[in-house]
Amino acid sequence: MGEEATKTIQTRLHVASGERSWLRDARLASREIFNQTIRLKQRGYTRTEIQKEVDRDDFLRNNKCAVVGKALQTWDSYQALKDWWENQDDPDGGKPTPPSTGKSGAYPLVMAHTEGYRLTVDDDTNRVQFRISPKPYKKVKGHLRGEPDAIDDLRDAITSDEVDVGQAELLYRDGVYYLHVTVTREFDVPEPNTSDTLVGVDINERNVALTALDRETMQTKGTLVLDYGRVKQERQRYHTITKRCQEHGKASIHWKLGDKEERFTEWVLHRLSRAVVEFAEQFSNPVIVFEDMSGIRDEIKCGTYMNRRLHKLPFHKFETFVSYKATWREIPTDTVNAYYNSKTCSCCGERGDRKGRRFRCPNDECDVVQDHADRNASVNIAWREKAKLDDNESNYRTHKTQPQVRLVRLSGSGRVSRPTSSRSLAEQGVLAHG
């Protein structure tokens, strides 16, 4: 079936003509437009009224509309968070505050393709050329640099009629200008019931566990556990800093640290989701299967401390990242029941005991003495997908133990703490069965 998928391609600018100061001025103007948009929204203005009210002679009108749209998305996210907080029986922490209108730093310049910016492919050099209009009648030109795969994807998007080049954001970091370009295309993603390999995915606050089972024989093709416990550590650290600052009247620190926390979490989730998809695409006709987490936050009642930890688990965001990356590779995704996956023995189906990350099966006749609880859950997720696809709810098991699981931690080097290649992570973590 046809499904649309959008991804962001990150590139660097090599400026050949035009003033770099024009780009900085445009980013500062974007911040002023953002602040004004939020102020007007707080006063009850509609989107159309805001578009009419916000006007600048030194800023392209199309760019203004794009920046206003991004600001309103931020406002909608705040409203959703506030509504969720107000519906909690025991809300933890302070009430969410609206987006700050007091910041004076630069803000990403948002542009529409062919209006605020244009990309072309040079026939002689095969480079991707850019033209950015930060101000009326002012143009900055040059070519894009980046990872070879990213540039190839962007080049294909520009020259193909099947791919739409969408909005782009201009950012500045460590002395370098970056252009993040969104591209959208339609894919023929097969139905889950045509799959040959079932890839169960279990996620909790520390690990993402994966197990690939052959749909016909239910033999294990590969298993992998990715550790991302650093996200939990960073979130706890930011929470402690924010709480102490708020106790001393420094409430504005919430937005600064909140942005850093969100960026770090997304950075980790993007790399984890890439590893999941690359793990799955090694096998023939895979389907990636998640637990159905809808309504799980309403069911978690564990006290203030645990509620804060568990409610902030990025289940939905992680699933979204994996799903769109999988769609881009024409891999289907599906969901199954989430109950007792980590407490049910994947070998015999008996309800067992879980302590921390260790699962023990109480069945004396079962070959499983103990197993990694999250990997055990990922096997059960794949089992439930087989039952769902084959309309067989029986508790059939092969009564075979799983191969050894290898834990792979998100690692990095250098001051930016960037991880090693996700493909190498997947290759290291997969242990072939048999």
Long-range contacts (C-beta under 8 A, 24 or more apart in sequence): 1-188, 1-189, 1-191, 2-186, 2-187, 2-188, 2-189, 3-186, 3-187, 3-189, 3-327, 4-184, 4-185, 4-186, 4-187, 5-184, 5-185, 5-187, 5-324, 5-327, 5-328, 6-166, 6-182, 6-183, 6-184, 6-324, 7-182, 7-183, 7-324, 7-325, 7-328, 8-180, 8-181, 8-182, 9-146, 9-150, 9-153, 9-154, 9-157, 9-180, 9-181, 9-182, 9-183, 10-146, 10-150, 10-178, 10-179, 10-180, 11-128, 11-144, 11-145, 11-146, 11-150, 11-151, 11-154, 11-178, 11-179, 11-180, 11-181, 12-144, 12-145, 12-146, 12-176, 12-177, 12-178, 12-179, 13-130, 13-142, 13-144, 13-145, 13-170, 13-176, 13-177, 13-178, 13-179, 14-142, 14-143, 14-144, 14-145, 15-140, 15-141, 15-142, 15-177, 16-141, 16-142, 16-143, 17-139, 17-140, 17-141, 17-142, 18-132, 18-138, 18-139, 18-140, 18-141, 18-142, 19-138, 19-140, 20-140, 20-177, 22-134, 22-135, 22-138, 22-140, 23-109, 23-132, 23-134, 23-140, 23-170, 23-172, 23-177, 24-106, 24-172, 25-58, 25-134, 25-135, 26-59, 26-63, 26-109, 26-134, 26-135, 26-170, 27-106, 27-107, 27-108, 27-109, 27-170, 27-172, 28-106, 28-107, 29-56, 29-58, 29-59, 30-63, 30-67, 30-106, 30-107, 30-108, 30-109, 30-110, 31-103, 31-104, 31-105, 31-106, 31-107, 32-56, 33-59, 33-64, 33-67, 33-68, 33-71, 33-107, 34-67, 34-70, 34-71, 34-74, 34-107, 35-101, 35-102, 35-103, 36-101, 37-67, 37-68, 37-71, 37-72, 37-75, 38-71, 38-74, 38-75, 38-98, 38-99, 38-100, 38-101, 39-101, 41-71, 41-72, 41-75, 42-98, 47-72, 57-136, 58-135, 58-136, 59-135, 59-136, 60-111, 60-115, 60-116, 60-133, 60-134, 60-135, 60-136, 62-111, 62-112, 62-115, 62-116, 63-109, 63-110, 63-111, 63-112, 63-115, 63-116, 63-133, 63-134, 66-110, 66-111, 66-112, 66-116, 66-167, 67-107, 67-109, 67-110, 69-110, 70-108, 70-110, 71-99, 74-99, 75-99, 89-301, 90-304, 90-307, 92-304, 92-305, 92-307, 92-308, 92-311, 93-239, 93-243, 93-308, 94-246, 94-251, 94-254, 97-251, 97-254, 97-255, 99-255, 100-252, 100-255, 102-252, 106-172, 108-169, 108-170, 108-171, 109-134, 109-169, 109-170, 110-167, 110-168, 110-169, 111-167, 111-168, 111-169, 111-170, 112-166, 112-167, 113-165, 113-166, 113-167, 113-168, 116-168, 117-168, 117-179, 119-144, 119-154, 119-158, 119-165, 119-181, 120-158, 121-155, 121-158, 121-159, 126-155, 128-154, 128-155, 128-158, 130-179, 132-170, 132-179, 134-170, 144-179, 153-183, 154-181, 154-183, 157-183, 157-185, 160-185, 162-186, 187-327, 187-328, 187-330, 188-330, 189-327, 189-330, 189-331, 189-332, 190-285, 190-330, 190-332, 191-332, 192-287, 192-332, 192-333, 192-334, 192-385, 192-389, 193-389, 194-285, 195-285, 195-286, 195-287, 195-332, 195-389, 196-283, 196-284, 196-285, 196-286, 197-221, 197-280, 197-283, 197-284, 197-285, 197-286, 197-287, 198-286, 198-287, 198-289, 198-382, 198-385, 198-386, 199-279, 199-280, 199-283, 199-286, 199-287, 199-288, 199-289, 199-382, 200-289, 200-377, 200-378, 200-379, 200-380, 200-381, 200-382, 200-383, 200-385, 201-276, 201-288, 201-289, 201-290, 201-291, 201-322, 201-378, 201-381, 202-291, 202-341, 202-342, 202-374, 202-375, 202-377, 202-378, 202-381, 203-290, 203-291, 203-313, 203-315, 203-318, 204-313, 204-374, 205-229, 205-231, 205-232, 205-309, 205-310, 205-313, 206-232, 206-357, 207-357, 207-374, 207-407, 208-272, 208-276, 208-318, 208-374, 209-372, 209-374, 209-375, 209-377, 209-378, 209-405, 210-276, 210-279, 210-280, 210-378, 211-375, 211-378, 211-379, 211-381, 211-382, 211-402, 212-279, 212-280, 212-283, 212-286, 212-382, 213-379, 213-382, 213-383, 213-386, 215-386, 215-389, 217-398, 218-383, 218-386, 218-398, 219-398, 219-400, 219-433, 219-434, 220-379, 220-402, 220-403, 220-433, 221-283, 221-432, 221-433, 222-279, 222-282, 222-283, 222-430, 222-431, 222-432, 222-433, 223-375, 223-378, 223-402, 223-403, 223-405, 223-406, 223-429, 223-430, 223-431, 224-275, 224-279, 224-405, 224-406, 224-408, 224-426, 224-429, 224-430, 225-372, 225-374, 225-375, 225-405, 225-406, 225-407, 225-408, 225-429, 226-272, 226-275, 226-276, 226-408, 226-409, 226-410, 226-425, 226-429, 227-407, 227-408, 227-409, 227-410, 228-268, 228-272, 228-410, 229-409, 230-268, 230-410, 231-264, 231-265, 231-268, 231-314, 232-309, 234-261, 234-264, 234-265, 235-261, 235-265, 235-309, 235-312, 236-309, 239-308, 265-314, 265-317, 266-317, 268-410, 269-314, 269-317, 269-318, 269-321, 270-321, 271-410, 271-419, 271-422, 272-318, 272-321, 272-410, 272-422, 273-318, 273-321, 273-322, 273-325, 274-325, 274-422, 275-422, 275-423, 275-425, 275-426, 276-322, 276-325, 277-322, 277-325, 277-326, 277-329, 277-331, 278-422, 278-423, 278-426, 279-426, 279-429, 279-430, 280-326, 280-331, 281-329, 281-331, 282-426, 282-430, 286-331, 287-331, 287-332, 287-333, 287-334, 287-385, 288-322, 288-323, 288-326, 288-331, 288-332, 288-333, 288-334, 289-333, 289-334, 289-335, 289-336, 289-381, 289-382, 289-384, 289-385, 290-319, 290-322, 290-333, 290-334, 290-335, 290-336, 290-381, 291-335, 291-336, 291-337, 291-338, 291-341, 291-381, 292-335, 292-336, 292-337, 292-338, 293-319, 293-338, 296-338, 334-385, 334-388, 336-381, 336-384, 336-385, 336-388, 337-384, 341-377, 341-380, 341-381, 341-384, 342-373, 342-374, 342-376, 342-377, 342-380, 344-376, 344-380, 345-376, 346-371, 346-376, 346-379, 346-380, 346-383, 346-397, 346-402, 347-397, 347-398, 347-399, 347-400, 347-401, 347-402, 348-397, 348-399, 349-395, 349-397, 366-399, 367-399, 367-400, 367-401, 368-401, 371-401, 371-402, 371-405, 372-405, 372-407, 375-402, 375-405, 376-402, 403-431, 403-432, 403-433, 404-431, 405-431, 406-431
